[in-house]
Amino acid sequence: MCICIHCHYVDRCETYHAVEMQHEQPHLTDTPNFLPEQPEINVNIRNGGKEMEWDVVGCASFVEERDKWARLRPGELVPT
C-alpha cells in the first residue's frame, strides 16, 4: 500500500502526482508544489508486463497525517 494516503503532503506532492498518473486516477491537485526527499517506489508488474502498480513505500519527507487522502476525497474508496 502507498504510504502517501497517510501523508500530510499528499495533496501537494510531485511524486504522488506521478503515481496518480501511472494509475490513471484523478489528481488531488493539478499543480503539485512539494518535491519530497528520497521517495522509495515499488513497481509491481503483473500479467506479463501488461499491468503495473506503483506504491510509495518510503520517503524521507513523510509526515504522518492519518487518513489525509480520505478526508480530501470523502466517500471515495481509498486506494490500496
N, C-alpha and C positions, 0 to 999 in steps of 0.2 A: 504494500500500500504506500502511496505517496505521502510523505510526511507533511507536505505543503498544506494539506487540508486543516492542519492544526497550527499553522504559522501566522504570526502577526503580519507578515509582509505578503501573503498570498495574493492579495488584490493589486499589488504594485510590482510584483517580481517578474523580471525578464525571463528567468528560467522557467517558472510556472507557465508563463505566456507561451513559451516554446512547447511545453508539454501539452497544453491545450490544443495547439496547432496540430501536433502529432496525432492526437486523439480525435481531431475534428470536432472539438467542443466549442461552445460559445465562450468568448473571453470574459473574464471578470472586469478587464479594462482593455481599451484599445491602445492605451499609451502607458505601458509599464515604465516606471522610472527608478526602479531599485535593482541594482546589479549585485546579486549575492556573491559571497566569497566561498569558493571551493564546493560548489554543489556536486554531489555524487549521484549519478543517474544509472539505474539498472535498466537495460533494454532486454525484454524477453521476446524472443522470436518464436512464432508458432506457425503451424500449418505450412511447413516447408518454406518459410520466409514470406508468406502472404499476409501475416498479421504481426504487428509489433506493439508491445505495450511498454510505455516509458513510465518509470517511477523514480522520483527523487527519494533516495534513502538516507542521505546525509547532507549536511550543509553547515558551514561554519557560521553563517548568518542566521540560522534558525533561532527564532524567539517564539516559544510556545504560547499559543493563544487557542486553547481547546475550542474546537468546533467553529472556528472563524469562517471557514468556507460555508458551512451550513447556515450561519447567520446571514451571509451575503446572498444566499440562494434559498430562502425559506421554501419548504415544500418540495424541493427537488431532491432526487436521490444523490447521496454523497458518493463521489467517485471511489472505486475500490481498486 
